[in-house]
Amino acid sequence: MPTASRHAEVWGSPIEHSLSPTLHRAAYTALGINWTYGYREVDVAGFSDQWEQSHDSLSGLSATMPLKEALAALPVRQDPVVEVLGVANTLYRANNEWRSANTDPWGVVGALAEAGISAEKAVIVGAGATARAVGYGLHLAGCRAVDIVVRDPARAAETAAIVGSLGLDVRVLTGFHTVQEGVGVVVSTLPGGIRSDVEPTDSLIDSTPLFDVAYSPWPTEMAAAWLTGGQNVVSGLTMLIHQAVRQIRFFVQGTGDQPLPGEPQMVEAMRQAVALQPGSSTPGAVGD
């Protein structure tokens, strides 16, 4: 692994709430490499100028909303997942060139596996960029059919087409009352603090675990409904850690598939940094 001092950042707007600096700094310390990691407030309008001014000094870039489509639009080599989804959350260097990637699907795979959730059928709430990544992650995890629940079906057309292109059977619904039988997991992709316009049915809450990609503020309204019903709830913190693992692989060694030496110790350090116990469904006290 490279040991020379290098610098990476996370960009987005708003950004001060991001836990990425906490996770990455803990990871680099655990790996024993001399990397620094900062954050920068960057919106879509300012992204091109900031990238032009800064890319020579960076060894890696993470992006949160609303910049994931802007990253995917850069004229750099795209990993296949970016070509499919049209969104990226990672820029990394490989063979002296910048490339784009999206590590969110592997965050989904890791979170579901850790929670022991296996689903041939799933429900996705929301249809934005995160929903696309969740659909890809469900595909990687062996899911075969997805219901996308939204208030306005027209806004889900592009996401439904992308998820369907992966070979999944996709339906767009305006409520939970027509969700298909045998659902193995409900995944909420709504940002933290956003109230859903659609109400889950009691039978769905009673029979199906919830994976909520949000983690601050916690619990979200949807997570609270599931927790009140005594059902299993997985928070987005678990996804955040697993996607960061793959992102750090890209930054440090230019590929996401090869585990890093000392990776189990790195993951444990990241968990401790955000007060998340292995297998826990609830975030700790660290805010985001």
Steps between C-alpha positions, in 0.01 A plus 500: 500500500615858438644662810585848371285784626189541288176694530137417417175687564123469503294767321131580517243751618428496787820327607590585861274216621692235302647206688738417214793690658451310826492165319789564263729646764438203728565264209831660399622497858412132532675423172809691611512723193570872499188629328288800591131544423297819505161635395393786278167673441440470124171526315419404141559851366848516650611144436677546165711793622589326826600183318712688248682685779549204733532168318879517468537514879258217579554126512131424534160669518179386665172667412166523670183665377447698284824423311464135398371576151768769455772245576353260248502773234876559524699392191689224685494123467190362669467173685213287361267581790526873421422432135182321606381732777609837366614599849839474676619562854873435455787639295829315530834472323609184316788474253554876530149587389179598677210256498148510643325232702191451712551303821145535634376166357768317698391693807153353446637147453710527815219641712252231394752221551597626844133512602439150364240627252450310175226620267384379162237777507547849646334838531690823438348822636608796287643520149803730507870430449521298821211281389692411184801392704275302735344325201846406375597376846185289526584353160850409621345344810277269292172692500274428201206740535459854635201721572590871494261699720470873419238771515551606137555207258637727227802584715585131532509420128876537453590313816255220415654467154854483642410242765306301241802498269679290763250220442273573797121493467401858592165655586437865592233543767343805664446324833574191706155346469583322172850382595554145377499200733818353643702819538829436680599858582375857474773754418434867565721734297344819635743754648506522878233731635282474187144388567361235270177575317406133499416299809619140541235242585501333839529158338815604313657640818413183690645263239794679337831650621582861414832624366504880528794660319468810720663518843462859615274612652420159641259337508341623182122504488494173308755334729294608801193325359696176458668528841163557666381180338800314641638416156863482386640835381839553336632857493698666225810512718570138413470578128722804546779291650483228236500744209792686660700176517475460123570871449819479707610200295463712187690793652787295639554231237304606191254209508194422708503122477818417691479514883758717674761349733362553849146566376319329792686725746419800279127419504502461876669840537235656277221344707650630822537847349123525446399292804344219295522145629521210253147391408344803668193645336512833679757782467695603803519847643718647228303756300514551124 
